[in-house]
């Protein structure tokens, strides 16, 4: 018998790692700016990695939220389905 369930834990781990990578890119951009590489002298200047890190964080956070919601809904529906099967056997 093959397991046909979706691997939600693996997906959540991948999305969480993506979020951490985006945060790491922000930190790297900040470190580069501290050494005068890429950022302007303004308080809210834009560095070379800001767009990339923002995109990675937004997409991974959205994917993480959606996958957690889908995981929760799948658990709820799976529990309801198993309760229906146990009611029919009694």
TIMI-2910 file (N, C-alpha, C, CB; in pm, 1 decimal, decimal comma, always signed):
<rs>
+----------+----------+----------+----------+----------+----------+----------+----------+----------+----------+----------+----------+------+
!      n_x !      n_y !      n_z !     ca_x !     ca_y !     ca_z !      c_x !      c_y !      c_z !     cb_x !     cb_y !     cb_z ! resn !
+----------+----------+----------+----------+----------+----------+----------+----------+----------+----------+----------+----------+------+
!    +84,1 !   -117,7 !     +0,0 !     +0,0 !     +0,0 !     +0,0 !    +88,9 !   +124,4 !     +0,0 !    -95,8 !     -0,4 !   +121,9 !  Unk !
!    +67,5 !   +211,4 !    -94,2 !   +149,3 !   +331,8 !   -102,9 !    +84,8 !   +445,5 !    -24,4 !   +169,8 !   +372,9 !   -249,7 !  Unk !
!   +168,8 !   +532,5 !    +26,6 !   +122,3 !   +647,2 !   +103,7 !    +98,8 !   +762,9 !     +6,6 !   +225,5 !   +686,8 !   +215,7 !  Unk !
!    -27,3 !   +806,7 !     -8,1 !    -61,8 !   +909,7 !   -105,6 !    -81,5 !  +1046,2 !    -40,5 !   -187,3 !   +870,2 !   -180,5 !  Unk !
!    -36,6 !  +1061,1 !    +84,2 !    -53,1 !  +1189,5 !   +151,5 !    +51,4 !  +1288,9 !   +102,7 !    -43,5 !  +1172,4 !   +303,8 !  Unk !
!    +15,5 !  +1416,6 !   +110,5 !   +106,7 !  +1523,7 !    +69,8 !   +208,2 !  +1547,0 !   +181,3 !    +28,5 !  +1655,2 !    +37,4 !  Unk !
!   +335,2 !  +1565,9 !   +149,3 !   +437,6 !  +1582,3 !   +253,0 !   +441,3 !  +1725,0 !   +310,3 !   +574,5 !  +1546,4 !   +196,1 !  Unk !
!   +339,7 !  +1761,7 !   +387,5 !   +332,6 !  +1896,4 !   +443,6 !   +452,9 !  +1931,4 !   +531,8 !   +205,9 !  +1910,9 !   +523,6 !  Unk !
!   +501,0 !  +1841,3 !   +617,9 !   +616,1 !  +1878,9 !   +700,9 !   +738,6 !  +1918,1 !   +618,7 !   +652,3 !  +1764,6 !   +793,1 !  Unk !
!   +763,3 !  +1847,4 !   +511,7 !   +878,0 !  +1880,2 !   +426,2 !   +858,7 !  +2015,9 !   +360,2 !   +898,6 !  +1771,6 !   +319,0 !  Unk !
!   +737,1 !  +2043,8 !   +315,0 !   +708,5 !  +2172,1 !   +251,5 !   +726,2 !  +2286,8 !   +350,6 !   +566,1 !  +2173,1 !   +194,4 !  Unk !
!   +678,8 !  +2268,1 !   +473,4 !   +692,6 !  +2371,7 !   +575,5 !   +839,8 !  +2398,0 !   +605,4 !   +618,4 !  +2331,2 !   +704,1 !  Unk !
!   +919,1 !  +2293,2 !   +612,7 !  +1062,2 !  +2310,6 !   +638,9 !  +1128,3 !  +2387,8 !   +524,9 !  +1131,1 !  +2173,5 !   +657,7 !  Unk !
!  +1094,7 !  +2355,6 !   +401,3 !  +1153,1 !  +2425,1 !   +286,1 !  +1114,3 !  +2573,0 !   +287,5 !  +1107,2 !  +2359,0 !   +153,8 !  Unk !
!   +987,2 !  +2602,9 !   +316,0 !   +943,8 !  +2742,5 !   +320,6 !  +1009,6 !  +2819,3 !   +436,0 !   +791,9 !  +2749,4 !   +333,7 !  Unk !
!  +1024,0 !  +2754,6 !   +550,4 !  +1089,0 !  +2819,6 !   +664,4 !  +1236,4 !  +2847,9 !   +634,5 !  +1076,4 !  +2731,9 !   +790,5 !  Unk !
!  +1302,2 !  +2754,4 !   +567,7 !  +1441,9 !  +2776,7 !   +529,4 !  +1450,1 !  +2892,0 !   +429,0 !  +1504,0 !  +2647,1 !   +469,1 !  Unk !
!  +1355,0 !  +2898,9 !   +336,6 !  +1351,8 !  +3010,6 !   +242,2 !  +1335,0 !  +3144,3 !   +313,2 !  +1239,3 !  +2991,1 !   +141,7 !  Unk !
!  +1251,2 !  +3148,3 !   +415,1 !  +1233,2 !  +3270,2 !   +492,8 !  +1362,7 !  +3308,8 !   +563,7 !  +1120,0 !  +3252,5 !   +594,6 !  Unk !
!  +1432,1 !  +3211,1 !   +618,7 !  +1559,9 !  +3238,4 !   +684,6 !  +1666,5 !  +3284,6 !   +585,2 !  +1608,3 !  +3114,1 !   +758,4 !  Unk !
!  +1664,6 !  +3229,2 !   +465,8 !  +1759,6 !  +3272,7 !   +362,7 !  +1732,8 !  +3418,9 !   +325,8 !  +1749,5 !  +3182,0 !   +236,4 !  Unk !
!  +1604,9 !  +3455,7 !   +313,1 !  +1571,8 !  +3595,1 !   +284,8 !  +1617,6 !  +3688,4 !   +394,6 !  +1423,6 !  +3610,2 !   +264,7 !  Unk !
!  +1598,8 !  +3646,5 !   +519,5 !  +1646,0 !  +3727,9 !   +631,9 !  +1798,6 !  +3736,1 !   +631,2 !  +1596,0 !  +3669,5 !   +766,2 !  Unk !
!  +1862,4 !  +3625,8 !   +595,2 !  +2008,3 !  +3626,4 !   +585,7 !  +2058,7 !  +3719,3 !   +476,7 !  +2059,3 !  +3486,7 !   +560,4 !  Unk !
!  +1986,1 !  +3726,5 !   +365,8 !  +2023,9 !  +3820,2 !   +260,0 !  +2010,7 !  +3963,9 !   +307,9 !  +1937,7 !  +3798,2 !   +135,2 !  Unk !
!  +1909,1 !  +3990,6 !   +390,7 !  +1896,3 !  +4125,1 !   +448,7 !  +2016,3 !  +4156,3 !   +536,7 !  +1765,8 !  +4137,5 !   +530,3 !  Unk !
!  +2055,7 !  +4059,5 !   +618,7 !  +2172,2 !  +4078,8 !   +704,6 !  +2299,2 !  +4097,4 !   +625,2 !  +2187,9 !  +3962,1 !   +798,1 !  Unk !
!  +2313,0 !  +4021,2 !   +517,6 !  +2430,3 !  +4036,3 !   +431,8 !  +2431,7 !  +4173,9 !   +367,3 !  +2432,9 !  +3927,1 !   +323,9 !  Unk !
!  +2316,7 !  +4221,8 !   +324,2 !  +2307,1 !  +4354,5 !   +265,5 !  +2345,4 !  +4461,1 !   +367,8 !  +2165,3 !  +4379,6 !   +212,5 !  Unk !
!  +2301,4 !  +4442,6 !   +491,7 !  +2335,8 !  +4536,8 !   +598,4 !  +2486,5 !  +4535,0 !   +624,6 !  +2258,4 !  +4502,9 !   +727,9 !  Unk !
!  +2546,2 !  +4415,3 !   +624,4 !  +2690,4 !  +4403,8 !   +645,9 !  +2767,8 !  +4469,7 !   +532,0 !  +2731,1 !  +4256,3 !   +659,2 !  Unk !
!  +2719,2 !  +4451,3 !   +411,0 !  +2785,4 !  +4517,1 !   +297,3 !  +2775,7 !  +4668,2 !   +309,1 !  +2723,6 !  +4470,9 !   +164,4 !  Unk !
!  +2659,4 !  +4718,5 !   +352,3 !  +2640,9 !  +4862,8 !   +366,7 !  +2730,7 !  +4918,1 !   +476,4 !  +2494,4 !  +4895,4 !   +397,1 !  Unk !
!  +2755,1 !  +4840,4 !   +580,6 !  +2842,3 !  +4886,5 !   +688,8 !  +2985,4 !  +4907,9 !   +639,7 !  +2841,2 !  +4786,0 !   +804,2 !  Unk !
!  +3021,7 !  +4839,0 !   +532,1 !  +3155,2 !  +4855,1 !   +474,8 !  +3153,9 !  +4944,1 !   +350,9 !  +3213,6 !  +4719,3 !   +440,0 !  Unk !
!  +3041,4 !  +5014,8 !   +329,7 !  +3032,6 !  +5110,5 !   +219,9 !  +3008,4 !  +5049,0 !    +83,7 !  +3156,1 !  +5189,6 !   +214,5 !  Unk !
!  +2958,1 !  +4928,5 !    +79,2 !  +2936,2 !  +4861,7 !    -49,2 !  +2788,0 !  +4866,3 !    -83,2 !  +2987,1 !  +4714,8 !    -45,4 !  Unk !
!  +2752,4 !  +4936,5 !   -188,7 !  +2619,1 !  +4928,1 !   -245,7 !  +2512,6 !  +5020,1 !   -193,0 !  +2573,0 !  +4797,2 !   -229,9 !  Unk !
!  +2513,5 !  +5058,4 !    -68,0 !  +2405,0 !  +5142,1 !    -15,2 !  +2440,1 !  +5288,3 !    -27,1 !  +2375,3 !  +5107,3 !   +130,7 !  Unk !
!  +2334,2 !  +5367,4 !    -39,0 !  +2356,1 !  +5511,7 !    -37,7 !  +2374,2 !  +5556,7 !   +106,7 !  +2237,7 !  +5587,6 !   -105,5 !  Unk !
!  +2407,4 !  +5681,3 !   +125,1 !  +2431,3 !  +5732,9 !   +260,4 !  +2301,7 !  +5774,3 !   +329,2 !  +2526,8 !  +5851,6 !   +255,3 !  Unk !
!  +2188,6 !  +5761,4 !   +262,3 !  +2060,4 !  +5795,7 !   +323,6 !  +2023,8 !  +5692,1 !   +428,8 !  +1949,2 !  +5805,7 !   +216,8 !  Unk !
!  +1935,1 !  +5733,7 !   +521,1 !  +1895,8 !  +5643,3 !   +629,6 !  +1824,8 !  +5518,8 !   +575,9 !  +1805,0 !  +5716,4 !   +729,2 !  Unk !
!  +1737,7 !  +5536,5 !   +478,3 !  +1664,1 !  +5423,8 !   +420,9 !  +1708,5 !  +5399,8 !   +277,4 !  +1512,0 !  +5449,2 !   +426,4 !  Unk !
!  +1836,4 !  +5388,8 !   +256,5 !  +1889,1 !  +5363,8 !   +123,4 !  +1862,0 !  +5220,9 !    +79,5 !  +2038,1 !  +5392,2 !   +119,5 !  Unk !
!  +1871,0 !  +5199,0 !    -51,0 !  +1844,5 !  +5066,6 !   -107,3 !  +1977,2 !  +5003,8 !   -147,1 !  +1747,7 !  +5075,1 !   -229,7 !  Unk !
!  +1998,3 !  +4880,6 !   -100,5 !  +2121,3 !  +4809,2 !   -131,8 !  +2102,8 !  +4713,6 !   -248,0 !  +2170,2 !  +4733,8 !    -10,4 !  Unk !
!  +2210,6 !  +4649,4 !   -290,0 !  +2203,7 !  +4561,0 !   -406,6 !  +2122,9 !  +4433,5 !   -382,8 !  +2342,3 !  +4524,0 !   -449,1 !  Unk !
!  +2110,5 !  +4389,7 !   -258,9 !  +2039,0 !  +4264,8 !   -231,3 !  +1900,3 !  +4286,8 !   -172,8 !  +2119,6 !  +4179,9 !   -137,1 !  Unk !
!  +1857,8 !  +4411,6 !   -156,5 !  +1729,4 !  +4438,7 !    -91,8 !  +1610,7 !  +4380,6 !   -168,7 !  +1711,0 !  +4587,8 !    -75,8 !  Unk !
!  +1607,4 !  +4399,7 !   -298,5 !  +1495,5 !  +4348,6 !   -378,5 !  +1487,8 !  +4197,4 !   -375,1 !  +1507,6 !  +4395,6 !   -522,1 !  Unk !
!  +1602,7 !  +4132,5 !   -388,2 !  +1607,3 !  +3986,2 !   -385,9 !  +1564,6 !  +3933,0 !   -249,5 !  +1748,4 !  +3936,1 !   -420,4 !  Unk !
!  +1617,0 !  +3991,7 !   -142,7 !  +1582,1 !  +3941,8 !     -9,5 !  +1435,6 !  +3966,9 !    +21,3 !  +1670,0 !  +4007,3 !    +97,3 !  Unk !
!  +1382,3 !  +4079,9 !    -21,3 !  +1240,3 !  +4108,2 !     +0,2 !  +1152,9 !  +4008,4 !    -75,5 !  +1206,8 !  +4251,9 !    -43,6 !  Unk !
!  +1187,1 !  +3979,8 !   -200,0 !  +1109,1 !  +3884,3 !   -279,3 !  +1113,8 !  +3744,6 !   -217,7 !  +1161,2 !  +3879,7 !   -423,7 !  Unk !
!  +1231,8 !  +3701,2 !   -174,6 !  +1244,8 !  +3568,1 !   -113,5 !  +1161,5 !  +3561,0 !    +13,9 !  +1393,4 !  +3535,7 !    -82,5 !  Unk !
!  +1167,9 !  +3665,3 !    +97,0 !  +1092,8 !  +3663,6 !   +222,7 !   +941,9 !  +3668,0 !   +199,0 !  +1134,6 !  +3781,1 !   +310,4 !  Unk !
!   +896,7 !  +3749,1 !   +105,5 !   +751,9 !  +3760,3 !    +79,3 !   +696,9 !  +3628,6 !    +24,8 !   +723,1 !  +3875,5 !    -20,9 !  Unk !
!   +763,6 !  +3571,0 !    -74,8 !   +713,0 !  +3447,3 !   -133,5 !   +721,0 !  +3330,0 !    -36,5 !   +790,0 !  +3414,5 !   -259,7 !  Unk !
!   +829,6 !  +3320,8 !    +40,2 !   +839,2 !  +3208,7 !   +134,1 !   +743,6 !  +3226,1 !   +251,8 !   +982,8 !  +3194,7 !   +185,3 !  Unk !
!   +721,0 !  +3349,5 !   +296,4 !   +624,5 !  +3371,5 !   +404,2 !   +482,6 !  +3339,7 !   +357,1 !   +632,4 !  +3516,8 !   +454,9 !  Unk !
!   +450,0 !  +3380,4 !   +234,5 !   +317,9 !  +3348,9 !   +180,1 !   +302,1 !  +3197,1 !   +163,2 !   +296,4 !  +3421,0 !    +44,5 !  Unk !
!   +403,3 !  +3132,4 !   +110,3 !   +397,9 !  +2986,7 !    +94,4 !   +390,1 !  +2915,6 !   +228,0 !   +519,1 !  +2937,5 !    +17,5 !  Unk !
!   +462,5 !  +2966,5 !   +327,6 !   +458,9 !  +2907,1 !   +460,7 !   +320,1 !  +2920,4 !   +521,8 !   +563,3 !  +2972,6 !   +551,5 !  Unk !
!   +260,5 !  +3036,6 !   +510,1 !   +125,2 !  +3057,6 !   +563,3 !    +22,1 !  +2970,1 !   +493,3 !    +85,6 !  +3203,9 !   +549,6 !  Unk !
!    +29,8 !  +2965,7 !   +362,1 !    -66,0 !  +2883,6 !   +286,2 !    -47,9 !  +2734,4 !   +313,8 !    -51,0 !  +2910,2 !   +136,1 !  Unk !
!    +77,1 !  +2689,3 !   +322,3 !    +98,0 !  +2546,8 !   +347,5 !    +56,6 !  +2508,0 !   +489,2 !   +244,3 !  +2510,3 !   +324,4 !  Unk !
!    +77,4 !  +2596,6 !   +586,5 !    +31,3 !  +2567,5 !   +722,1 !   -121,4 !  +2563,3 !   +728,5 !    +85,5 !  +2672,1 !   +820,5 !  Unk !
!   -186,8 !  +2654,7 !   +657,2 !   -333,5 !  +2653,5 !   +653,2 !   -385,0 !  +2526,4 !   +585,3 !   -386,5 !  +2778,4 !   +579,3 !  Unk !
!   -321,6 !  +2486,6 !   +475,5 !   -362,7 !  +2364,4 !   +405,9 !   -338,5 !  +2241,7 !   +492,6 !   -287,6 !  +2350,4 !   +272,7 !  Unk !
!   -228,5 !  +2240,5 !   +567,1 !   -197,1 !  +2130,2 !   +656,4 !   -302,9 !  +2119,2 !   +766,0 !    -57,4 !  +2148,5 !   +717,8 !  Unk !
!   -341,9 !  +2232,3 !   +820,9 !   -444,4 !  +2235,0 !   +925,2 !   -578,8 !  +2185,7 !   +870,9 !   -459,0 !  +2377,3 !   +982,2 !  Unk !
!   -617,4 !  +2236,0 !   +753,8 !   -744,0 !  +2192,6 !   +693,7 !   -742,2 !  +2043,8 !   +659,7 !   -773,3 !  +2274,0 !   +567,7 !  Unk !
!   -629,2 !  +1994,5 !   +609,7 !   -619,1 !  +1851,7 !   +577,6 !   -633,3 !  +1766,9 !   +703,6 !   -484,9 !  +1821,2 !   +508,0 !  Unk !
!   -575,0 !  +1811,7 !   +813,1 !   -587,1 !  +1737,9 !   +939,0 !   -730,9 !  +1738,8 !   +989,2 !   -494,0 !  +1797,5 !  +1045,3 !  Unk !
!   -798,1 !  +1852,5 !   +976,4 !   -938,3 !  +1861,3 !  +1020,4 !  -1026,1 !  +1769,0 !   +937,0 !   -989,8 !  +2006,7 !  +1010,6 !  Unk !
!  -1013,3 !  +1774,5 !   +803,9 !  -1096,1 !  +1691,2 !   +717,7 !  -1062,6 !  +1543,1 !   +732,2 !  -1079,8 !  +1733,9 !   +573,2 !  Unk !
!   -935,6 !  +1510,4 !   +753,5 !   -897,8 !  +1371,8 !   +773,8 !   -958,8 !  +1319,9 !   +903,8 !   -744,4 !  +1356,9 !   +775,8 !  Unk !
!   -960,6 !  +1404,4 !  +1008,1 !  -1021,6 !  +1365,3 !  +1134,8 !  -1171,7 !  +1347,1 !  +1121,3 !   -991,5 !  +1468,6 !  +1241,8 !  Unk !
!  -1236,5 !  +1434,7 !  +1045,9 !  -1381,2 !  +1421,9 !  +1025,2 !  -1413,2 !  +1295,7 !   +946,3 !  -1436,9 !  +1545,6 !   +952,1 !  Unk !
!  -1330,7 !  +1264,3 !   +848,2 !  -1353,6 !  +1145,9 !   +765,9 !  -1334,9 !  +1018,4 !   +846,9 !  -1259,7 !  +1145,6 !   +645,4 !  Unk !
!  -1234,8 !  +1017,0 !   +934,6 !  -1212,8 !   +896,2 !  +1015,5 !  -1323,7 !   +879,0 !  +1119,5 !  -1075,1 !   +902,5 !  +1085,5 !  Unk !
!  -1380,7 !   +989,9 !  +1169,2 !  -1494,3 !   +980,2 !  +1261,6 !  -1617,4 !   +924,2 !  +1190,7 !  -1526,3 !  +1118,1 !  +1322,2 !  Unk !
!  -1638,4 !   +965,6 !  +1065,2 !  -1753,2 !   +914,4 !   +987,9 !  -1738,3 !   +764,9 !   +964,0 !  -1766,2 !   +988,9 !   +852,5 !  Unk !
!  -1618,9 !   +718,1 !   +935,6 !  -1596,4 !   +575,9 !   +912,4 !  -1617,7 !   +495,8 !  +1041,0 !  -1454,7 !   +552,4 !   +858,0 !  Unk !
!  -1575,4 !   +550,4 !  +1154,1 !  -1592,5 !   +476,4 !  +1279,3 !  -1739,2 !   +473,2 !  +1321,9 !  -1506,8 !   +538,9 !  +1390,4 !  Unk !
!  -1818,1 !   +577,3 !  +1289,1 !  -1961,7 !   +577,3 !  +1320,1 !  -2034,7 !   +473,0 !  +1237,9 !  -2022,7 !   +715,6 !  +1294,9 !  Unk !
!  -1992,8 !   +453,0 !  +1114,7 !  -2058,7 !   +357,3 !  +1027,5 !  -2029,8 !   +212,9 !  +1065,8 !  -2017,0 !   +381,0 !   +885,5 !  Unk !
!  -1919,4 !   +187,4 !  +1134,9 !  -1884,0 !    +51,2 !  +1171,9 !  -1955,3 !     +6,0 !  +1298,7 !  -1734,4 !    +39,9 !  +1190,3 !  Unk !
!  -2004,3 !    +96,2 !  +1379,4 !  -2067,0 !    +57,7 !  +1506,5 !  -2211,3 !    +18,5 !  +1488,1 !  -2057,6 !   +170,7 !  +1606,8 !  Unk !
+----------+----------+----------+----------+----------+----------+----------+----------+----------+----------+----------+----------+------+
</rs>
